[in-house]
Amino acid sequence: MWNEHDAWSNDCGIKELGMVEKQKAVVENGVQKIRITAEKGYSPKEFQLQKGIPAEITFHRVNPSGCYKEILFEDQGILEPLEVGVDKVISFTPTETGDFEFSCGMKMQKGSYTVVEKRRRVLSLRGRFWITSIFTLPLLILMIGMWAGFVSHPVSRWGTFLATTPIMLVAGVPFIKSAWASFKKHHSNMDTLVALGTLVAYVYSVFALFTGQPVYFEAAGFIIFFILLGQIFEERMRNNASEAVEKLLDLQAKTAQVLRDGNYVEVAAEDIQIDDLIRVRPGEKIAVDGTIVEGSTTIDESMVTGESLPVEKSVGDAVIGSTINSNGTILFKAEKVGSETLLSQIVDFVKMAQSSRAPIQDLTDKISGIFVPVVTILAIATFWVWSVLLGASLQEAMLYAVSVLIIACPCALGLATPTALMVGTGRSAKMGVLIKNGTVLQEVQKIQTVVFDKTGTITIGQPLVTDVVGDEARVLTLAASLETFSEHPLAQAVLSQAEEKGLVLSPVENFQAIEGKGVQGQIDQQLVTLGNGKLHDGTAMDPELEKRMVELQEQAKTVISLSVDGQVIGLIAIQDAPKASSKEAIKKLKERGLKTVMLTGDNERVAQAIAKQVGIDTVIADVLPQEKASAIQKLQEDSKVAFVGDGINDAPALSIADVGIAMGSGTDIAIESGGIVLTQNDLLGVVRAFDMSQKTFRRILLNLFWASIYNLLGLPIAAGVFVGLGLTLNPELAGLAMALSSLSVLTSSLLLNVAKID
């Protein structure tokens, strides 16, 4: 993994002009990295990133001052805590060029970074690989010729020198530059081992060429070839994963029929403005997000939500940009355009997830950081043991040492986590499951309890009036008059019923909404209250009404009571039926060993009745909106908790849970609201989220196995421990093993694309 920073051409002679050059992030393994110390301000205070390349900015806090306890990248929407003496990695992919600020949470200490266009490499990875391949071919011919006896010894010696030298100059120098840059900063990386191994083999062989000793130029050439081969596999896989997400944007309509000055004109999609009226005919793509104002149709939303069946739409329903209109002509009003559309947000979300880090990656980085110096010492020890203690020749001892350096190179270790993340999050997005980052993915593995909001999550979220007890016309008229001013989900059910009955509503004075209880107001100089049992505690109620209330609640119906001047005069029963998929989803979660809990503001009887229908274990009812977060915290005393809610009304509970799962439908999805976002209003999405997260994390662990097994098995063989058994590993085979290690990890990650998900 060569250091691209050192291989790029000089930028316009900045130093010669006397200007201060901003420190540039170093690119390693396709990620640009920079380290910043927070002590007396930030050091470096200014740095430079490249657009489109994932960035990892490591902050090390030295100053205990409270000002430095948080780091803020406002343009990226990142605010993270910093602990004294602990490294904190901030990950994002710069998508815009320009100058940006970062600061402490209090904005008293600031720094800045510039994002520039991705600079041209002096020679691309692919170009270096093909040049290396061209010169590796004569190396192979010369080796075979020597073994077969049709190439003379002098021709082989000088031929391998002439073939290997261009490889070292074109492809070896970048490894050496990267290793040197790391050495100057008192660090080591994977390139250190490659540089040491190839440089030792090449320099020794040049010396041996002029002193009549055996030469090993082919070792250096083949090592570089196989390492570059592994990098080619890696680059292709990364590009394929990124392009798969980018292709979503290609689904967008290029033009649309927009109503302008009374006529429909064809307008480029990027020129559509909010509130434009757009006509869509059968078979055409919907250009942007909006709401239907005329017509009805069915729409194929599979490319965005993963929903396989076309969805029926009519006036008032939301439409999503890039989906396909099936069979009717509709007119809709544009509400979200450009980067605000759901599809654009999904693409940005997935790209951020693909460039994020899982906490387990910090462990692999630490292992790599320790591994490199330990292996370097081990290689020196191998050389010393063979040359001094065992009396082997200089070249034999050197070959063992070089083999140790190459077989130990933990190249694949750096691929294990990010490649699985890229494939896993991309596959999840296609299924309508957006996983925010690697941290969330890893946290899902620890979840023991899944808590569900009731209304709109377990249930359909479209409550209907089923029963009215008392004088139906009077009860509905008074209730609907009050609910005209209410924003509660149940209010619409009462208003719809009153409208259906053709009732004339009364004016209301002194309206008041009582959070978690109900509403009240003055109607015809009488105090009218409408709400749940908490609102009417102590209010007089006829025993027959009380009996009827219990009966209705046991039928899983929410009952609200209406009182006039302190006397309950009627009841309204409202039912919000469970979604068709809720029972199956909860059953599947329980089969996976998860405890299920319903958290609702509804009363105990109704909540228990719904829970019984869908198979939920535990019910926490009569919870006020502001108490939901506290209920989650109490559950967290005994287990790790995931909360499933709508992402809008449940924001506190979503944020305080160990994993927040926000679900919604259409353009109402709050993308930023959960660690996991479901684009379908379906609880089976929760099952898919758990399954995909677990499969991705298990794949990371499997990748770590494949990344390590070659090293662990190969090291003693490379060091010559089993030479007595005839088991040896020369440097060329060590390089091949490292390429196979990377290929194993990449193949393992790609298999996530075909993993079976319920």
RARA-V625525 format. One record per helix or strand. SS is the DSSP state (a for helix, b for strand). FROM is the first residue (numbers start at 1). TO is the last residue. Records with the same first field share a line. If there is no record, write none. Layout:
SS = FROM-TO + FROM-TO
//
This chain:
a = 4-7 + 15-17 + 66-69 + 74-76 + 125-148 + 153-184 + 190-211 + 217-250 + 269-271 + 302-305 + 338-340 + 342-354 + 359-389 + 394-407 + 413-430 + 438-444 + 454-458 + 472-483 + 489-501 + 543-553 + 582-591 + 604-614 + 625-635 + 651-656 + 666-668 + 671-673 + 684-718 + 723-725 + 731-754
b = 8-8 + 23-24 + 26-28 + 31-38 + 42-43 + 46-50 + 54-61 + 70-73 + 78-81 + 84-84 + 87-93 + 98-104 + 110-116 + 121-121 + 255-260 + 263-268 + 277-280 + 285-285 + 289-294 + 297-300 + 311-313 + 318-319 + 324-325 + 330-336 + 433-435 + 449-453 + 459-459 + 464-469 + 509-514 + 518-523 + 526-531 + 540-540 + 558-564 + 567-575 + 578-578 + 595-599 + 618-620 + 641-645 + 659-663 + 676-678
//
